[in-house]
Structure formats: structure tokens, C-alpha cells
Amino acid sequence: MHQVNDRTRDIGPFVPAEDDNILICRCEEITKGEIRKAVHDGMWTMTEIRRYLRCGMGLCQGQTCAKLVKSIVARELGISPAMLEPAASRAPMRPIEMHVLANEVKEGKQYE
């Protein structure tokens, strides 16, 4: 069984496939081919793929694409998807207008 972090092994060259144009991450518009190419460029973990391509960083936070991305990465590396650690999840952040915060301070609802 191959180790995920054994970067000395050769996974072979990137060979384009017929289905590389399939959209995997709808939020960030990332295709299967882009994910496969990223693996061959050296992105071997889910965190690296996420940072490199932004898969799972869109509105759904990976709810629709995470399993697909993981299976594509695992297939390219020739390992089981269970061997890949999931990318770190973070709470969704939403912008807030400054006047909302200003009103809370005025009304004595200051938060720290």
C-alpha cells in the first residue's frame, strides 16, 4: 500500500481524459481535469488541493464536492480515499456591515 506523503514515488505523467471537463466543484467552477492536473503538479492532500484550487471554499463549503474531490485525488494517487485526511472545516463567515456593529455598541450591547 502506498503512503500519501511519500512524495518520492512517481505517479506518472498527467494524461488528459475525455471526462476532464466535468464540473466537480460548482461553487468555484473547478473541473475534474483541473483536480487531476493539480495532483500531478504535487498537490497530494485535500488541504493542498483546497488551497491550490479553492475546491470546497465556495458557498456550500464542500458539502457537494468534497467526496468527489477526495475520490479523484485518491484515484490519481492509486490509494484508497480513506487514506486521505479531510481538509480542515471552518465555520462559514459572512460579511457584516459596520453600521450593525455600531448600533450594538450604541445600545450597550458591546461584545468582546
TAGI-V258922 format. One record per residue. N is the residue number from 1. RES is the residue in one small letter. PHI is phi in radians with two decimals (NA if undefined). PSI is psi in whole degrees, 0 to 359 (* if undefined). NEAR is the number of other ideal C-beta (glycine too) atoms within 8 Angstrom. Layout:
# TAGI-V258922
n & res & phi & psi & near
N & RES & PHI & PSI & NEAR
N & RES & PHI & PSI & NEAR
This chain:
# TAGI-V258922
n & res & phi & psi & near
1 & m & NA & 136 & 4
2 & h & -1.42 & 147 & 8
3 & q & -1.61 & 142 & 5
4 & v & -1.08 & 317 & 11
5 & n & -1.58 & 9 & 6
6 & d & -1.41 & 85 & 7
7 & r & -1.42 & 4 & 6
8 & t & -1.45 & 342 & 3
9 & r & -1.40 & 151 & 6
10 & d & -1.68 & 121 & 3
11 & i & -1.63 & 3 & 8
12 & g & 1.56 & 170 & 5
13 & p & -1.33 & 159 & 4
14 & f & -1.28 & 125 & 7
15 & v & -2.09 & 114 & 5
16 & p & -0.99 & 145 & 5
17 & a & -2.08 & 161 & 8
18 & e & -1.04 & 325 & 3
19 & d & -1.66 & 17 & 6
20 & d & -1.14 & 343 & 10
21 & n & -1.55 & 3 & 7
22 & i & -1.20 & 131 & 7
23 & l & -1.34 & 121 & 8
24 & i & -1.76 & 310 & 12
25 & c & -1.80 & 102 & 15
26 & r & -1.21 & 323 & 9
27 & c & -1.10 & 319 & 10
28 & e & -1.83 & 2 & 10
29 & e & 0.98 & 52 & 7
30 & i & -1.83 & 132 & 12
31 & t & -1.65 & 166 & 11
32 & k & -1.03 & 318 & 12
33 & g & -1.08 & 321 & 10
34 & e & -1.14 & 322 & 9
35 & i & -1.18 & 313 & 16
36 & r & -1.04 & 316 & 13
37 & k & -1.11 & 320 & 9
38 & a & -1.07 & 321 & 12
39 & v & -1.08 & 316 & 15
40 & h & -1.25 & 341 & 11
41 & d & -1.48 & 358 & 8
42 & g & 1.94 & 3 & 7
43 & m & -1.54 & 97 & 10
44 & w & -1.86 & 356 & 10
45 & t & -2.07 & 162 & 11
46 & m & -1.12 & 324 & 13
47 & t & -1.14 & 318 & 9
48 & e & -1.12 & 316 & 11
49 & i & -1.06 & 317 & 16
50 & r & -1.08 & 315 & 13
51 & r & -1.23 & 324 & 6
52 & y & -1.31 & 315 & 9
53 & l & -1.89 & 345 & 12
54 & r & 1.30 & 17 & 11
55 & c & -1.07 & 131 & 15
56 & g & 1.46 & 7 & 12
57 & m & -1.89 & 6 & 9
58 & g & -1.49 & 198 & 10
59 & l & -1.00 & 322 & 4
60 & c & -1.46 & 353 & 9
61 & q & 0.97 & 35 & 10
62 & g & 1.50 & 5 & 13
63 & q & -1.14 & 331 & 6
64 & t & -1.75 & 338 & 8
65 & c & -2.01 & 345 & 15
66 & a & -0.97 & 315 & 13
67 & k & -1.17 & 322 & 7
68 & l & -1.14 & 314 & 8
69 & v & -1.05 & 315 & 16
70 & k & -1.05 & 318 & 12
71 & s & -1.21 & 325 & 9
72 & i & -1.16 & 314 & 13
73 & v & -1.07 & 313 & 15
74 & a & -1.07 & 317 & 12
75 & r & -1.08 & 318 & 7
76 & e & -1.15 & 326 & 10
77 & l & -1.48 & 348 & 11
78 & g & 1.27 & 34 & 6
79 & i & -2.22 & 172 & 10
80 & s & -1.35 & 142 & 5
81 & p & -1.01 & 333 & 10
82 & a & -1.13 & 339 & 4
83 & m & -1.37 & 345 & 8
84 & l & -1.58 & 129 & 12
85 & e & -1.30 & 138 & 7
86 & p & -1.19 & 155 & 8
87 & a & -1.20 & 151 & 12
88 & a & -1.10 & 134 & 5
89 & s & -1.68 & 143 & 6
90 & r & -2.29 & 153 & 6
91 & a & -1.12 & 140 & 3
92 & p & -1.08 & 139 & 5
93 & m & -1.93 & 140 & 5
94 & r & -2.23 & 140 & 4
95 & p & -1.16 & 149 & 4
96 & i & -2.27 & 139 & 6
97 & e & -1.30 & 144 & 6
98 & m & -1.08 & 327 & 6
99 & h & -1.13 & 334 & 6
100 & v & -1.16 & 315 & 8
101 & l & -1.15 & 321 & 9
102 & a & -1.11 & 319 & 8
103 & n & -1.12 & 324 & 8
104 & e & -1.17 & 322 & 10
105 & v & -1.19 & 319 & 9
106 & k & -1.08 & 320 & 6
107 & e & -1.46 & 9 & 6
108 & g & 1.36 & 20 & 5
109 & k & -1.83 & 39 & 6
110 & q & -1.12 & 131 & 6
111 & y & -1.93 & 146 & 4
112 & e & -2.02 & * & 2
